[in-house]
Amino acid sequence: MASCISQSSRSRVLHQKEFVQEPAVERYRFEEATNQGFEEESLESVPSLFFSFLFWIKMPEKKIGSPGMSIFSWCRVAAAVALILIILGGLGAAIWALVTYLRTTEDTGLFDVQVSAADQRLRVFDSTQRRWKHVCSSNANQLIANISCEEMGFVRAVNFSVTCAPDNGGDRDFFCVKESELTYGKKIKTALYPCKCDKGQILEVICQDCGRRMLPEERIVGGEDARQGSWPWQVSLQYDGVHQCGGSIISDRWIVSAAHCFPERYRHVSRWRVLMGSIYNTPIRKNIVIAEVKTVVYHSSYLPFVDANIDDNSRDIAVLALTKPLQFTDYIQPVCLPTYGQRLADGQMGTVTGWGNVEYYGTQANALQEAHVPIISDAVCNGPDYYDNQVTTTMFCAGYEKGGTDSCQGDSGGPFVAADVLSKTSRYRLLGVVSWGTGCAMAKKPGVYTRVSRFLPWISTAMRMYENSPGVHKMARAVTP
């Protein structure tokens, strides 16, 4: 600890340099004869300015006193030298500013909370100073680590530690934590303020890895068979041995699916099984793993469970807890959740997977199907030719105007994923959960998905509250970041 403090103090001493300001250069007026026309010259012509200056300097002057250069000529030379120095200094300052800007903004395409892959140091982007800053150690390091990982789309922090702060920190080059402001479901920035990190220690965090395919690379129509290990977070939810819905692994104990997969007749937890590890959803296949379900939590505001006559599928989301933690393999991996506040881009391509019907009213696929479809804007999907304002802010649509490729019955609760580099490394994130749609692969009737980014606090709260509570539970809304 002492070495960290002395190191940090030394850093501040090294940066307290005194700078002497250069005297301002007096501006001289050009002679009228040399200035005529020059003031009308476009400033775009720097060479013209330079040569005009040289011409002005070389003009003969009336000598004062003994033979030699006049005082006014000396003044001209001094002015010319000063101007050249000012121009060079200005260019240097501009280049320095440009380089600094590029260095501090090169990561602005990233999410503004990051953990360095090289040293696990937690960094947060200061949008005011446009700089990345380390987070100082505090008495709430475990909570900071968990909140930061959740905000980045990782389910939890698996470890944290502290290390000495770097020497190049100034008085406001770090972030300190207002511990009383820390809370799950809120962005960590709301609890941070610029500081000089008096303790000289910063936080290192290791989040649970996710969204990686270890091997090379209710509704699927017009898709294709997936390769083994292509979508290692995909699971089959089976009730009494029959495939009912899809789901997505988000941690070694938790699965995300859809609320509508758990109506009253399917709420005997002991009769549910989760199959994973294979593109086939039958128990006899190679690499298949079968897990038992301990807990089901669905959103209490999923209205069809309140009144079957209500035609509103908002908040169609559920999570399942397993009785035992999973062992991750090349064929079993968690998918990342979205980052807090992550927005979907119109036209962004995603992949939907499942064992759904390969055609409307057809039979279910033997092998896992995958289909690649673009996200459709809410404005288009709520148009009169599409779903006529049935798509709420907790949903989104994906598919093609002419149809042909879609999700279909049997893939409900399955994943809609897309890869991004918000955390520098390319990872797949669970952007949507297959929810509902009209028909299968019909023109202007795309699949509709639960918008997972709207339920991140709900998912986090459900996992914390019901981790040790067997049975089926319903939980109300949580605060959306």
N, C-alpha and C positions, 0 to 999 in steps of 0.2 A: 504494500500500500504506500509506504513512504517513497519508494522509488517512483511510483506513478505520480505522486504529488510534486516531487522535485522536478520530474521530467516536464510536467505541465507548467510549473512555474518558470522553468528555464525557457520554455517555448514562448511565454508571454514576454519575458525580458528580451529575448532575441528579436521580437517583433516591435519593440518600442524604440524605433529608430527616429532620429530627428532629421527633418528635411529642411534645407535652406531654400527659400523661394528665390528664383532668379529675378533680378531687377527687370521691370517692364521696359521694353524697347520703345524709345520715343519715335513717333511717326513723323516723317518729314513730308512736306508737300513737294510735289514735283514742279519743276518749272513749267509755265504755261505752254511753252513751245513743245516740250516733250510729252506733256500730258494730253495735248489736243488730239482727240480721237482715241486715246488709250482708255479713257473712262467709259467710252462707248463700246469697247472691245468685249466680246463675250467671255465670261469667266471660264468657259469650257476650254479655252485655248491657253493652257498653262505655258507652253513654249513661247507664245507671243508675249506673255507677261515677262518671261525670263529675258528674252532678247531685247525687249523694250527697256528693261532695267539696265542691261549691259550697255545699250546705246546711250542711256542717260548718264551712266557712270563715266563713259569715255569722252563725253562732250568737253571741249576745252573750256577752261575757266580763266578769268582774269587773275593773275598772280598777285599775291599780297606780300610785299617785302621782297626778300631775296628770291632768285630763280628757284623753282621747284613746284611741287603740287600745292594748290591752294587749300585753304582750310575747308572751303565748301566741298572740294573734291574728296578730301579725307572723310568728310561727313557722309558723302555719297557712298564711299566704299564701306564705311561702318554700317550704314543703313542696309546696303546690299547684303553684307555678311549676316547681319541680324535677321534680315528677311529670309535668307536661305536657311539659317538655323531654325527659324520659326517653322518654315515649311517642312523641313526634315523632322523636327520635333513633332509637328502635327501628324505627319504620316506615321511616325513611330507609335504615337499614342493611339492612332486609329487602328493600326495593325494589332497592337496589344489588346485594345478593347474588343476587336473582332475575335481574336484567339481566345480571350477570356470568356466571351459570350458563347462561343462554340463549345468550349470545354464545360461550361456550367449548364448548357442547355442540351447537350448531346443526348441526355437520357430522358428528355421531357416526353418522349413517346412511351416511357415506362410508367407503371403504376407508381404513385409517389411514396410508397413504403416498400423498401427492398431489404433483403438480406444478401450480403455479398457471398457468392459461391466460393470465393477464395478463402475468406477468413471468418465468415458467418457474422460479420458486424452488421448490426441493425442501423439502417440509414433512412432518413426521412427528408423529402425534398422541401426546402423552404421556398415557396413560390414568390415571396417578396424579394429576397436576395438572389433568387434563382441559383441556389446552391444545395448540394446534398450535405446533410449534417448527421453526425453520429448522435446517438441517444445516450445520455449519461446514466450511469448506474444509480439505482435508488432502492428504497425499501420494498418496492413493489415489482421487482424484476420478473417474477413468475407471471404476474398478471399482465405486465407489459408484453411479455413474450407471447402469451396466449392471444391477447387482443390483436397484436401485430400480425401474427400468423393467420388468424381468422380473417382479418381485413384483406390480406393478400390472396385469400382463396384456399389456404391450407386449413385443415380442420383444427389442428392444434399444434402447440409447440412440444417437441419431444425432449428438448434440453435447452438450457441457457447457461451462460457464464459471463464473467467480466474480464476485461483486459485493460491495459494501460492506454490512455488516450493518446492519439498521435501528437507530435510536437508542433504541428503547424496550426494549432487552434488559436484563435483570437478570443477576445472578450465575449463575442456572440457567435462563435463558430460551432456551437453544440446546441442540442436541445435538452433541456431539463424537464422533469415530469411533475405536474401538479397531481399528486397521488389521489387527492380527494375527487378529482375530475375523471378518474379512470373508471370505465364501466363497459361491460360487454354490449355490443350492438351499436356503439358510437365510434367514430373514427378517432384514432389515437392522436391525431393532430389537435383535437379539441383540448387535450390535456398537456400539450407541449408549449414551451416558451424558450426563446433564445437565451443562452447563458454561456459562461466560460468554463463550466464543469470543474468546480473547485476540488472535488474528490479525485480528479484525474483518472477516472475509470469510466469505460463505456461498456455497453451491453452487446453481447454476442448471443445469437439465437439460432437454433436448429428447428425448422418446421418439419412436420411430417411430409415426406415427398409425395407427389401425386401427379396425375395427368401424363404419365409417360408410358409409352408402349415399349415393353422390354424386347420384343422381337421386331425384325424388319417389318418394315411395313407390309301395344295394341296396334301395330299398323305399319307394315312395309310392303309396298306394291311398286313394281318396276325397279326393284333393287337387284342385288347380286349376293351370292354367298360370301360371307366374311371368311378371312383366313384365320386359322387357329392363332390365338394370342393377339389379334388385331385390336380388339376392344375388351381388354382384360377387366374392366369394371362392370361389364354387363352381367346381370344375374337373371335367373328365372325364378319367379315367385310361384310356388306350387301349393295348392290346397288339396289335401287328400291325394297327393301324387299327380294332380292335373295342373298343367301350366295355366295360370290365370293372368299374370301381369309380368312386365319387366321391371327392372330396378337397377340402381347404380351404387357401387361400393364407394363410400366417401371416407371410410376409416376402417380400422381392423374390427370394429364392432357395429358400425352403422351403415344402413342402406337407405337411399332416398327413392321414393316411388310416388304414386298418385293416391289421393284420398279415396277416389271412387273405386279403388281396388278392394276396399274394406267395408262393404255394406254389412248390414246386421247379420246376414246369414254366413258371413266369412270372418267372424270375430272370435273364433276359438283359436287362440294363439298356438296351442300345442299341435294343431293340425297343419300349420304352415311349415314349409321347408324352403330353403334358399339354395338353389343349385348354381354353381359357378365353376369357372376353369376350363370350359369347353364351348365350342360353337354349337354343340348338340345339347339339348336339354333333357336327356334321358340318363338315369343313374348309372347305366352300365358302361358309359363312354370313358375313354382314357382321360386322365387329368381332372375328372370331375370331382368336385368337393361339395358335400351336402352339409348345410348348417341349420341348426334349429333356431327358431325365433323366440325371444323372451318378451319383447315389448313392441307394441305398435302405437304410434302417436299420429293422429290425423288432425287436420285443421278444423277447429270447431265451427268455423264460419263457412265451411263448404255447404252451401245452402241446399243442394239436393238431398242431403241427409236430414235436413230440418223439415223440408216440404218437397215431396217427390214431384210436385207440379211446378216447381220453380225452375225456369229455364235459364239458370245462371251457374256456370261452372267455375266461377272465380275461386281462388284459393284451393285448387285441387292438388294438394301436396300432403305427403305423409313420410314418416321415417320409421325404420324398424331397427331394433337392437337385437343382436345375436346373443346366444347363451354363452359362447366362447369366442375369444379373439381369433381372427383369421391369421394364417401364416401366408404372407405375400410370396408369390412365385412369378415366373415369367408369364403365367396365364391368369394370375389374380393380382390386380393392382387397383388402388383407389384413383378416382378421377378428382380433379380440382374443382372447387366451387368457384363462382365468379368472384372478382374483387368487389369490394364495397363500391357501389355507385357505378359499376360497369354498365355501359350502354351497348345496345345492339345496333349494328349498322345495317341499314336497308341494303339488301343484296348480298350480305355476308353469307358465305357458304358454311353449312354445317352438315353433320352426319347423324342420321337417325338409325338406330339398330334395334332388332328384335326378332322374335319368332312368330310374327303375325301372319295373317292370311296373305298369300301371294297374289290373290285376286279377291274381289268383293264376293262375299258368301262362299269363298273357296276354303280349302283346307290350310291348316297351319304349316309353316315351313319346317322341314326336318333340320336344316342347318340355319344358324344365325344369318339374318339378312341385313344388308346395309344399303342405305340410299343417301345420296348427297343432294341436298336441296338448299336454295337460297332463302334467306329471311325476307319476308314481305312487310312493307311498311304498314303501320296501324291504319293509316288513312285509306290505303288501298283495300286492306282486308276488311275494313268496316264499311266499304262501299255497298251500294244496293245490289250489285251483281255478285258480291261475295257473301259476307255474313251480316251485313246490314246492322252494324253497331252492336253486335253480340260479343265482340272481342274487347275485353276490359284492359285496364292498365296492368293487371297481374298476368296477362297472357301475351303471346305473340304468335304470328302465323309463319309458316315456312312451306314452300312448295313452288310449283310452276303454274303459270296462268292456264296453260293447256292441260294440266294434270299429267297423268302417266307415271309419276313417281311420287310415292306418298307412304305414310304409315297407315296401318289398318288394324282392325280388331285383333286383340291378342297382344299388342305391344304397349298397351296402356301402362303408364308408369315408367316406361323405358327412357333411355337417355337421348337427348339431342345435344351433341358436343361440337365444339369448334376449337381449333388450336390458335394460340396467340403467343406473343413474346412479352407480355406485360411484366413478367418477372425475369426478363433476359433470355432464359431458356424456354424453348418452345414446349408448351404444355397444353393438354386438352382440358377444357373447362366444361362443366355441366351447365349449359345455358338454359336448357329447357327439359321439362318432363312431359312425355306424350300424354295428352289430356283428352281431346275430343276432335270431332270433325264430321262433316256430312259425306257419307259414302266413302269410297276409296279411290284416290287418284282421279277424281272428277275435275273437270275444268272449273276454275274459279272457286274451288272448294278445297283449299289446302288444309294440311294438318294444323291443329291449334295446340300450343304447348304452354304449360305453366312457366312463367318467367321467374326462374330460380333466384335471380338477383334481388327480387322483391321480398324474398323470404329468408335471407341469410340470418338475421337476428332470430327469427322463429326457429330455424333449424338448430342454431347454437343453443338457444334456450331449452328446446325440447331435449336435446342430448344431455344437457346438464341436469335438468329437473327429473328426467325419467330413466336415467341410466340404471338405477337399481329398483325400478318399479315395474315388476312383471304385469302383463295384461294389456288390455287395449285402453288407450286414453285419448281424450280430445283436449286440445289446447287452443286458447284464443290467440289473437294476433300479438306480435311483438313489435317493437319500434323498428321502423325501416330506416336505414342510414341514408 
